[in-house]
């Protein structure tokens, strides 16, 4: 006779929001526009402009890393009643 399947103790539930994703993509595009503007007009300005460009480049990279981690949010739903059958 086959053993019965054990009941799961937890489950991963996806909580995707189209509005949050679209806002994150828009903010990332604005960061890219700002970095490209700084890069295109870098020759006309001094070292302060270069420092601002490097800082904004770092913030854009940081936002991209955060965006990757925020892209697939999950919620863990636990079932403590399945612990002891």
C-alpha positions in Angstrom: 0.0 0.0 0.0 1.3 3.5 -0.9 2.2 6.0 1.7 -0.1 9.1 1.8 1.4 12.4 0.6 2.4 14.6 3.6 0.6 17.9 3.8 2.8 21.0 3.1 4.0 23.1 6.0 4.4 26.3 4.0 3.6 27.7 0.6 5.0 30.5 -1.5 2.3 32.9 -2.8 3.2 35.4 -5.4 2.1 39.0 -4.8 2.7 40.8 -8.1 1.4 44.3 -8.6 1.4 45.9 -12.1 1.4 49.4 -10.7 4.5 48.9 -8.5 6.3 47.3 -11.4 5.5 50.0 -13.8 6.5 52.7 -11.3 9.8 51.0 -10.7 10.5 50.7 -14.4 9.7 54.4 -14.9 12.0 55.5 -12.1 14.8 53.3 -13.5 14.3 54.9 -16.9 14.5 58.4 -15.4 17.7 57.4 -13.7 19.1 56.3 -17.1 18.0 59.5 -18.7 19.7 61.6 -16.0 23.0 59.5 -16.3 22.9 59.9 -20.1 22.4 63.6 -19.8 25.3 63.9 -17.4 27.5 61.8 -19.7 26.6 63.8 -22.9 27.4 67.1 -21.3 30.5 66.0 -19.4 33.0 67.9 -21.6 31.3 71.3 -20.9 31.7 71.2 -17.1 34.3 70.6 -14.5 35.2 68.0 -11.9 32.0 68.7 -9.9 30.0 67.5 -12.9 32.1 64.4 -13.1 31.6 63.7 -9.4 27.8 64.2 -9.8 27.9 61.8 -12.8 29.7 59.1 -10.7 27.3 59.4 -7.8 24.2 59.2 -10.1 25.8 56.3 -11.9 26.2 54.5 -8.5 22.6 55.3 -7.5 21.3 53.9 -10.8 23.3 50.7 -10.3 22.0 50.5 -6.8 18.4 51.0 -8.0 18.9 48.2 -10.6 20.1 45.8 -7.9 17.0 46.7 -5.8 14.8 46.4 -8.8 16.0 42.9 -9.4 15.2 41.8 -5.9 11.8 43.6 -5.9 10.7 42.1 -9.2 9.4 38.9 -7.9 8.0 39.4 -4.4 6.6 36.4 -2.6 4.7 35.9 0.6 5.1 32.7 2.7 1.9 31.3 3.9 2.4 28.8 6.8 0.2 25.9 7.8 1.1 25.1 11.5 -1.9 22.7 11.7 -0.1 20.4 9.3 2.9 20.0 11.7 1.5 17.1 13.7 -0.9 14.9 11.8 
